[in-house]
């Protein structure tokens, strides 16, 4: 299985990845609060995808 190395990416792509990694948590918290007040199917799916993305960044899969 090939390992994904983020540092071999071009500088602009690496910068975009770092920015995405930094803004995932605040967006996830906002989406959680929104889902608690007005739960819709789309909100729950979006929250699940954000949690999955956050876990992937945390475990350095991406």
VENQUI-V676800 format. One record per backbone hydrogen bond with DSSP energy under -0.5 kcal/mol. CO is the residue of the C=O (numbers start at 1). NH is the residue of the N-H. Records with the same first field share a line. If there is no record, write none. Layout:
# VENQUI-V676800
CO = NH ; NH
This chain:
# VENQUI-V676800
3 = 5
4 = 6
5 = 8
6 = 9
10 = 14
11 = 15
12 = 16
13 = 17
14 = 18
15 = 19
16 = 20
17 = 21
18 = 22
19 = 23
20 = 24
23 = 27
24 = 28
25 = 29
26 = 30
27 = 31
28 = 32
29 = 33
30 = 34
31 = 35
32 = 36
33 = 37
34 = 38
38 = 40
40 = 44
41 = 45
42 = 46
43 = 47
44 = 48
45 = 49
46 = 50
47 = 51
48 = 52
49 = 53
50 = 54
51 = 55
52 = 56
53 = 57
54 = 58
55 = 59
56 = 61 ; 62
57 = 60
